[in-house]
Amino acid sequence: MKTYQPIDAFARDAEPEVKASVYSTSKAKYDKRLASLSTGFTAPDDLRKLAGQIKQHTIEHLDQYLEQAVTNLENNGAKVHFASTPEDANQTILGIMQSINASRMIKSKSMVSEEIHLNAFLEKHGLESVESDLGEFIVQLDDDMPSHIVTPIIHKNRRQIATTFEKHGLGDYNDDPETITRRARKYLREKYLEAEVGLTGANFLSAESGRVAIVTNEGNARFSISANRTHIVLLGIEKLVPRDKDLALYLNLLARSATGQQLTVYTQFLNAPKSADQPDGPEQLHVVFLDNGRSEILGGEFKSILRCIRCGACLNVCPVYRQSSGHAYRAVYPGPVGAVLSPLLKSNSYPDFADLPKASSLCGACNEVCPVDIPLPELLLRHRNKSKIEHQKKAAAGTPPLGAWAELCSHPTLWKTTLATGKAMNHLPIDKMPIPPIQAWTHSRELPEFRGGKFRKWFKQRKS
């Protein structure tokens, strides 16, 4: 498992090209989301709240819906497996492959497979696992980690991708996007045909019918399960919705929130292996439900995080994520949702990730864009409190005592005076001052230019 710098150091040291790619792409997705929702629906906020209520109801009755889903899946001919830990999930998938003497897997995009580090596990056992999503494929070639839930290579530009393709023998350097895509398509077509097993995630699973909903923009999920004998669906236990008709609501919100589309290009509904009268398709369907701490989250104060439908909207709007990129979060799930979820997963150590909830300005934008209305700022504050009380997590290096800050904020006259002299900070060589507390603080931070002190004057002129 890779390790990364602390989030503040990463934001400081990241290459300008990385910062530019992350910022521009995430902002563009946010803008498209806003336009798509406002033109598609008269009251999109009401839909968000409805979607949140349905998901909250589902997770509060998850035992019932899981039982219903398992019954329907098995009646449809699927084999259902439960995995308590990532190790259990990996062993289950390995066992399925070994049972049919399979040595090659083709994978559609799955964040849960990233969560359990499936590719590395299969490689250790001499099995091939190839990512078919273009972004995930490039991440795999680079031995990298995804930097975004929906856009794995948000931190890369086409010149970097062209260099990767040249390095791995997929053609001479050419940064034309169409050429890059064509080369990937040619390489992956052979992998689709060679693989004995296809693995996908699941965006949703209807408990009412056992129907799995999978959405992609590249058609790679469809290719991944068409030419092989066995299809494995890997998903978290929270991915259920109660009824088939609920899918209409979530598919509309997911596409608009993730990419600004009215609907993703490919939407598939699967609930069984191929029947005797079907010419193509997998003969076996295995569904692997992963827990990895989710059942414990259900019983605690963070259970609303399990509403998440992995759209990435909170990442796209977050000012911290835009400046730092997903790798700074040191975990599979970055951004505000990752800051809440990552410390809770059983495969992670809570104290090791307890600093992530502090990587937030608590501006509330993540809650405003969340398609299932998760109260992310509230959950981040609960994490900070939990970290302080239960784990005595120390403040980041160089963080000054907050008593002086509280005193300053409590006296309006003192606050106004400080603001009036704030511009002097721009002319002081603070980062070079031989004062240990200041040096510790500036070691992993840059003091931004002071630009405050004007609001009161502006408001005074306009309040009449």
C-alpha positions as CSV (number, residue, x, y, z in Angstrom):
1,M,0.0,0.0,0.0
2,K,1.4,3.4,-1.0
3,T,2.1,6.2,1.4
4,Y,1.9,9.9,0.7
5,Q,2.9,13.1,2.3
6,P,0.6,14.8,4.9
7,I,-2.1,16.7,3.1
8,D,-0.7,20.2,3.8
9,A,2.8,19.2,2.6
10,F,1.4,17.6,-0.5
11,A,-0.6,20.7,-1.4
12,R,2.6,22.8,-1.1
13,D,4.9,20.4,-3.0
14,A,2.6,19.2,-5.8
15,E,3.8,20.1,-9.3
16,P,2.0,23.1,-10.9
17,E,0.7,20.8,-13.7
18,V,-0.9,18.5,-11.1
19,K,-2.6,21.4,-9.4
20,A,-3.8,22.9,-12.6
21,S,-5.2,19.6,-13.8
22,V,-7.1,19.0,-10.6
23,Y,-8.4,22.5,-10.2
24,S,-9.6,23.0,-13.7
25,T,-11.2,19.6,-14.1
26,S,-13.0,19.6,-10.8
27,K,-14.3,23.1,-11.3
28,A,-15.5,22.2,-14.8
29,K,-17.4,19.2,-13.4
30,Y,-19.0,21.3,-10.7
31,D,-20.1,23.9,-13.2
32,K,-21.6,21.2,-15.5
33,R,-23.4,19.7,-12.5
34,L,-25.1,23.0,-11.7
35,A,-26.2,23.6,-15.2
36,S,-27.5,20.1,-15.6
37,L,-29.5,20.1,-12.4
38,S,-31.0,23.5,-12.9
39,T,-32.1,22.8,-16.5
40,G,-33.4,19.3,-15.8
41,F,-35.4,19.8,-12.7
42,T,-37.5,22.6,-11.2
43,A,-36.7,21.7,-7.6
44,P,-33.4,19.7,-7.6
45,D,-32.9,20.3,-3.9
46,D,-36.2,18.4,-3.1
47,L,-34.9,15.5,-5.1
48,R,-31.6,15.5,-3.1
49,K,-33.5,15.4,0.1
50,L,-35.8,12.6,-1.1
51,A,-32.8,10.6,-2.2
52,G,-31.2,11.1,1.1
53,Q,-34.3,10.0,3.0
54,I,-34.6,6.8,0.9
55,K,-31.0,5.9,1.4
56,Q,-31.2,6.7,5.2
57,H,-34.3,4.4,5.4
58,T,-32.4,1.7,3.5
59,I,-29.3,1.7,5.8
60,E,-31.4,1.8,8.9
61,H,-33.2,-1.4,7.7
62,L,-30.2,-2.9,5.9
63,D,-30.6,-6.3,7.5
64,Q,-34.0,-6.7,6.0
65,Y,-33.0,-5.4,2.6
66,L,-29.9,-7.5,2.5
67,E,-31.9,-10.6,3.3
68,Q,-34.4,-9.7,0.6
69,A,-31.6,-9.0,-2.0
70,V,-29.9,-12.3,-1.2
71,T,-33.1,-14.2,-1.6
72,N,-33.8,-12.6,-5.0
73,L,-30.2,-12.9,-6.2
74,E,-30.2,-16.7,-5.4
75,N,-33.6,-17.2,-7.0
76,N,-32.2,-15.5,-10.1
77,G,-29.3,-18.0,-10.2
78,A,-26.5,-15.9,-8.6
79,K,-24.2,-17.1,-5.9
80,V,-23.9,-14.7,-3.0
81,H,-20.8,-14.3,-0.8
82,F,-20.2,-12.1,2.2
83,A,-16.7,-10.8,3.1
84,S,-16.1,-9.3,6.5
85,T,-12.6,-8.0,5.7
86,P,-10.6,-7.1,2.5
87,E,-8.7,-10.3,3.0
88,D,-11.9,-12.3,3.0
89,A,-13.0,-10.6,-0.2
90,N,-9.7,-11.2,-1.9
91,Q,-9.7,-14.9,-0.9
92,T,-13.3,-15.3,-2.1
93,I,-12.4,-13.9,-5.5
94,L,-9.3,-16.0,-5.7
95,G,-11.3,-19.1,-4.8
96,I,-13.8,-18.4,-7.6
97,M,-11.0,-18.0,-10.1
98,Q,-9.3,-21.2,-8.9
99,S,-12.5,-23.2,-9.0
100,I,-12.7,-22.7,-12.8
101,N,-8.9,-22.7,-13.4
102,A,-9.0,-19.1,-14.5
103,S,-5.8,-17.1,-14.7
104,R,-6.9,-13.8,-16.3
105,M,-9.4,-11.2,-15.1
106,I,-10.7,-8.1,-16.9
107,K,-12.0,-5.4,-14.5
108,S,-14.5,-2.6,-14.9
109,K,-14.1,0.3,-12.6
110,S,-14.7,-0.6,-8.9
111,M,-13.7,1.6,-6.0
112,V,-14.3,-1.4,-3.7
113,S,-11.6,-3.4,-5.6
114,E,-9.3,-0.4,-4.9
115,E,-10.3,-0.6,-1.2
116,I,-9.2,-4.2,-0.9
117,H,-6.2,-3.8,-3.2
118,L,-7.4,-6.6,-5.4
119,N,-5.0,-6.2,-8.3
120,A,-1.9,-6.5,-6.1
121,F,-3.4,-9.5,-4.4
122,L,-4.1,-11.4,-7.6
123,E,-0.7,-10.5,-9.0
124,K,1.0,-12.1,-5.9
125,H,-0.9,-15.3,-6.7
126,G,0.3,-15.2,-10.3
127,L,-3.0,-14.1,-11.8
128,E,-3.5,-11.3,-14.3
129,S,-6.0,-8.5,-13.5
130,V,-6.4,-5.7,-16.1
131,E,-8.3,-2.5,-15.6
132,S,-10.6,-1.7,-18.6
133,D,-11.7,1.8,-17.5
134,L,-9.3,4.2,-19.4
135,G,-8.4,6.2,-16.4
136,E,-7.9,3.1,-14.2
137,F,-5.9,1.5,-17.0
138,I,-3.5,4.5,-17.0
139,V,-3.3,4.4,-13.2
140,Q,-2.4,0.7,-13.4
141,L,0.3,1.3,-16.1
142,D,1.9,3.9,-13.9
143,D,1.6,1.8,-10.7
144,D,-0.2,4.8,-9.4
145,M,-3.4,5.3,-7.2
146,P,-6.6,6.9,-8.4
147,S,-6.9,10.6,-7.4
148,H,-10.7,10.9,-7.7
149,I,-13.7,8.6,-7.2
150,V,-15.0,9.2,-10.7
151,T,-12.0,10.6,-12.6
152,P,-9.0,8.4,-11.5
153,I,-6.4,10.5,-13.5
154,I,-7.7,13.9,-12.7
155,H,-4.2,14.7,-11.7
156,K,-2.7,13.9,-15.1
157,N,-2.8,15.7,-18.5
158,R,-2.6,14.2,-21.9
159,R,1.2,14.8,-22.3
160,Q,1.8,12.7,-19.2
161,I,-0.5,10.0,-20.5
162,A,1.2,10.0,-23.9
163,T,4.6,9.5,-22.1
164,T,3.1,6.6,-20.1
165,F,1.8,4.9,-23.3
166,E,5.2,5.3,-25.0
167,K,7.0,3.9,-21.9
168,H,4.8,0.8,-21.9
169,G,5.1,0.1,-25.7
170,L,1.6,1.2,-26.7
171,G,3.0,3.5,-29.5
172,D,5.3,6.4,-30.1
173,Y,4.7,9.6,-28.2
174,N,1.4,11.2,-29.3
175,D,-0.7,13.3,-27.0
176,D,-3.7,13.5,-29.4
177,P,-6.7,12.3,-27.2
178,E,-8.2,10.3,-30.1
179,T,-4.9,8.5,-30.7
180,I,-4.5,7.7,-27.0
181,T,-8.0,6.3,-26.8
182,R,-7.6,4.2,-30.0
183,R,-4.4,2.7,-28.7
184,A,-6.0,1.8,-25.4
185,R,-9.0,0.3,-27.2
186,K,-6.8,-1.9,-29.4
187,Y,-4.8,-3.2,-26.4
188,L,-7.9,-3.8,-24.3
189,R,-9.9,-5.6,-26.9
190,E,-7.5,-8.5,-26.7
191,K,-7.7,-8.6,-23.0
192,Y,-11.5,-8.7,-23.1
193,L,-11.4,-11.8,-25.3
194,E,-8.6,-13.5,-23.3
195,A,-10.1,-13.1,-19.9
196,E,-12.0,-16.0,-18.2
197,V,-13.4,-13.8,-15.5
198,G,-15.0,-10.3,-15.6
199,L,-15.3,-8.2,-12.5
200,T,-17.5,-5.1,-12.1
201,G,-18.6,-3.0,-9.2
202,A,-22.3,-2.0,-8.8
203,N,-23.6,1.5,-8.6
204,F,-26.8,0.2,-7.1
205,L,-28.5,-3.1,-6.3
206,S,-32.3,-3.3,-6.0
207,A,-33.4,-5.5,-3.1
208,E,-36.8,-5.9,-4.7
209,S,-35.5,-7.8,-7.7
210,G,-31.9,-8.5,-7.1
211,R,-31.1,-6.4,-10.2
212,V,-27.6,-4.8,-10.3
213,A,-27.3,-1.4,-11.9
214,I,-24.0,-0.5,-13.5
215,V,-23.2,2.8,-15.3
216,T,-20.2,3.6,-17.4
217,N,-19.3,6.1,-20.1
218,E,-17.0,3.8,-22.1
219,G,-19.0,0.6,-22.3
220,N,-16.2,-1.2,-20.6
221,A,-18.4,-2.9,-18.1
222,R,-20.4,-4.4,-20.9
223,F,-17.3,-5.6,-22.7
224,S,-15.9,-7.0,-19.4
225,I,-18.7,-9.5,-18.9
226,S,-19.7,-10.4,-22.5
227,A,-17.0,-12.7,-23.6
228,N,-16.1,-14.7,-20.5
229,R,-17.7,-17.5,-18.5
230,T,-17.9,-15.9,-15.1
231,H,-19.0,-12.5,-13.8
232,I,-18.1,-11.3,-10.3
233,V,-19.9,-8.3,-8.8
234,L,-18.0,-6.7,-5.9
235,L,-19.8,-4.1,-3.8
236,G,-20.2,-2.7,-0.3
237,I,-23.2,-3.8,1.7
238,E,-24.6,-0.2,1.6
239,K,-25.2,-0.2,-2.1
240,L,-28.8,-1.4,-1.9
241,V,-31.9,0.5,-2.8
242,P,-35.3,-0.8,-1.8
243,R,-37.2,-0.9,-5.1
244,D,-36.5,-0.9,-8.9
245,K,-38.3,2.4,-9.3
246,D,-35.9,4.0,-6.9
247,L,-33.2,3.5,-9.6
248,A,-34.8,6.2,-11.8
249,L,-34.1,8.8,-9.1
250,Y,-30.6,7.8,-8.3
251,L,-29.4,7.3,-11.9
252,N,-30.6,10.8,-12.7
253,L,-28.8,12.3,-9.7
254,L,-25.7,10.3,-10.1
255,A,-25.0,11.3,-13.7
256,R,-25.7,14.9,-13.1
257,S,-23.7,15.1,-9.9
258,A,-20.7,13.1,-11.2
259,T,-20.2,14.5,-14.7
260,G,-23.0,16.9,-15.5
261,Q,-24.7,14.5,-17.9
262,Q,-28.4,13.8,-18.0
263,L,-27.6,10.1,-18.0
264,T,-24.4,8.1,-18.4
265,V,-23.8,6.7,-21.8
266,Y,-24.1,3.0,-20.8
267,T,-26.6,1.9,-18.2
268,Q,-26.9,-1.8,-17.5
269,F,-29.4,-3.8,-15.4
270,L,-28.2,-7.4,-14.6
271,N,-29.8,-9.9,-12.3
272,A,-28.8,-13.4,-13.5
273,P,-26.2,-15.4,-15.5
274,K,-27.2,-16.1,-19.1
275,S,-30.1,-18.4,-19.7
276,A,-30.0,-21.5,-21.9
277,D,-31.6,-19.7,-24.8
278,Q,-29.1,-16.8,-24.7
279,P,-26.1,-17.1,-27.1
280,D,-23.7,-15.0,-25.1
281,G,-22.9,-13.9,-21.6
282,P,-21.4,-15.3,-18.4
283,E,-22.5,-18.7,-17.2
284,Q,-21.9,-17.9,-13.6
285,L,-22.8,-14.8,-11.6
286,H,-21.1,-14.3,-8.2
287,V,-22.0,-11.3,-6.0
288,V,-19.5,-10.5,-3.2
289,F,-20.7,-8.1,-0.5
290,L,-17.9,-6.4,1.5
291,D,-18.3,-5.2,5.1
292,N,-14.9,-3.8,6.1
293,G,-16.4,-1.9,9.1
294,R,-19.6,-0.8,7.4
295,S,-21.8,-2.8,9.9
296,E,-20.1,-1.0,12.8
297,I,-20.7,2.4,11.1
298,L,-24.4,1.5,10.9
299,G,-24.6,1.5,14.7
300,G,-22.8,4.8,15.3
301,E,-23.0,8.5,14.8
302,F,-21.5,8.4,11.3
303,K,-24.0,6.1,9.7
304,S,-25.3,8.7,7.3
305,I,-22.0,8.5,5.4
306,L,-23.3,5.1,4.1
307,R,-25.8,7.0,1.9
308,C,-22.9,7.9,-0.4
309,I,-23.4,7.0,-4.0
310,R,-19.8,7.8,-5.0
311,C,-20.6,10.6,-7.4
312,G,-17.5,12.7,-6.5
313,A,-19.5,16.0,-6.3
314,C,-18.1,16.8,-2.9
315,L,-14.6,16.4,-4.2
316,N,-15.3,18.7,-7.2
317,V,-16.5,21.6,-5.0
318,C,-14.1,21.2,-2.1
319,P,-11.5,24.0,-2.0
320,V,-9.1,21.8,-0.1
321,Y,-9.3,18.9,-2.6
322,R,-8.9,21.3,-5.5
323,Q,-5.6,22.5,-4.1
324,S,-4.2,19.2,-2.8
325,S,-5.4,16.4,-5.1
326,G,-6.7,13.1,-4.0
327,H,-3.3,11.5,-3.2
328,A,-2.9,13.9,-0.3
329,Y,-5.6,12.0,1.6
330,R,-3.5,8.9,1.7
331,A,-6.5,6.6,1.2
332,V,-8.7,5.1,-1.5
333,Y,-11.5,7.6,-0.9
334,P,-10.4,11.2,-1.0
335,G,-12.1,14.5,-0.5
336,P,-14.8,15.2,2.1
337,V,-16.4,11.8,1.8
338,G,-13.0,10.2,2.2
339,A,-12.2,12.3,5.2
340,V,-15.3,10.9,6.9
341,L,-15.2,7.3,5.6
342,S,-11.5,6.4,5.5
343,P,-10.9,6.6,9.3
344,L,-13.9,4.3,9.9
345,L,-13.0,1.4,7.6
346,K,-11.8,-1.7,9.3
347,S,-8.8,-2.0,7.0
348,N,-7.5,1.4,8.2
349,S,-6.2,2.5,11.6
350,Y,-8.3,5.3,13.0
351,P,-5.5,7.3,14.5
352,D,-3.5,7.2,11.3
353,F,-6.3,8.9,9.4
354,A,-7.8,11.0,12.2
355,D,-6.1,14.1,10.7
356,L,-8.2,14.0,7.5
357,P,-11.3,15.6,9.0
358,K,-9.2,18.6,9.8
359,A,-8.4,19.0,6.1
360,S,-11.6,21.0,5.6
361,S,-12.6,24.7,5.7
362,L,-16.1,23.6,6.9
363,C,-17.6,25.9,4.2
364,G,-20.6,23.6,3.8
365,A,-20.3,23.4,0.0
366,C,-19.9,19.5,0.1
367,N,-23.3,19.2,1.8
368,E,-25.0,21.6,-0.7
369,V,-23.9,19.5,-3.7
370,C,-24.4,16.0,-2.2
371,P,-27.1,14.2,-4.2
372,V,-28.1,12.3,-1.1
373,D,-27.9,15.2,1.3
374,I,-25.2,13.8,3.6
375,P,-24.4,16.3,6.4
376,L,-20.6,16.1,5.7
377,P,-19.6,19.2,7.7
378,E,-21.4,17.9,10.7
379,L,-19.7,14.5,10.4
380,L,-16.3,16.1,10.0
381,L,-16.8,18.0,13.3
382,R,-17.9,14.8,15.0
383,H,-14.7,13.1,13.8
384,R,-12.6,16.0,15.2
385,N,-14.3,15.6,18.5
386,K,-13.9,11.8,18.4
387,S,-10.2,12.1,17.6
388,K,-9.6,14.5,20.4
389,I,-11.5,12.6,23.1
390,E,-10.8,9.0,22.2
391,H,-7.3,9.2,20.6
392,Q,-5.9,12.4,21.9
393,K,-4.7,13.3,18.4
394,K,-2.1,16.0,18.7
395,A,-2.4,19.1,16.6
396,A,-0.3,19.3,13.4
397,A,3.3,20.5,13.8
398,G,3.5,24.1,14.4
399,T,-0.1,24.7,15.2
400,P,-0.1,27.5,17.8
401,P,-2.3,27.5,20.9
402,L,-5.8,28.7,20.1
403,G,-6.3,30.6,23.4
404,A,-4.9,33.8,21.9
405,W,-7.0,33.4,18.8
406,A,-10.2,33.0,21.0
407,E,-9.2,36.1,22.9
408,L,-8.7,38.1,19.7
409,C,-12.1,37.0,18.3
410,S,-13.9,37.9,21.5
411,H,-13.0,41.6,21.5
412,P,-14.3,43.6,18.5
413,T,-12.0,46.6,19.0
414,L,-8.9,44.4,19.2
415,W,-10.1,42.4,16.2
416,K,-10.6,45.6,14.1
417,T,-7.2,46.9,15.1
418,T,-5.5,43.6,14.1
419,L,-7.3,43.7,10.7
420,A,-6.1,47.3,10.1
421,T,-2.5,46.3,10.6
422,G,-2.9,43.0,8.7
423,K,-1.3,44.2,5.5
424,A,2.0,44.7,7.3
425,M,2.2,40.9,7.3
426,N,2.8,40.9,3.6
427,H,6.1,42.8,4.1
428,L,7.5,40.7,7.0
429,P,9.8,37.7,6.2
430,I,7.8,35.5,8.5
431,D,9.0,32.2,7.0
432,K,12.6,33.3,7.7
433,M,12.1,34.4,11.3
434,P,14.3,32.4,13.7
435,I,11.4,31.6,16.0
436,P,10.9,27.8,16.5
437,P,7.1,27.9,16.6
438,I,6.9,29.9,13.4
439,Q,9.5,27.8,11.7
440,A,7.6,24.6,12.6
441,W,4.4,26.1,11.2
442,T,6.0,27.4,7.9
443,H,7.9,24.1,7.3
444,S,4.7,22.5,5.8
445,R,2.7,25.7,5.0
446,E,2.8,28.9,3.0
447,L,1.4,32.0,4.5
448,P,-1.0,33.5,1.9
449,E,-1.0,37.1,1.0
450,F,-3.2,39.1,3.4
451,R,-6.2,40.5,1.5
452,G,-8.7,41.1,4.3
453,G,-9.9,44.1,6.2
454,K,-12.2,45.6,3.6
455,F,-15.6,44.0,4.3
456,R,-16.6,46.3,7.2
457,K,-15.8,49.4,5.1
458,W,-17.7,48.0,2.1
459,F,-20.7,47.0,4.3
460,K,-20.8,50.4,6.0
461,Q,-21.1,52.2,2.7
462,R,-23.9,50.0,1.5
463,K,-26.0,49.3,4.6
464,S,-28.0,52.4,4.1
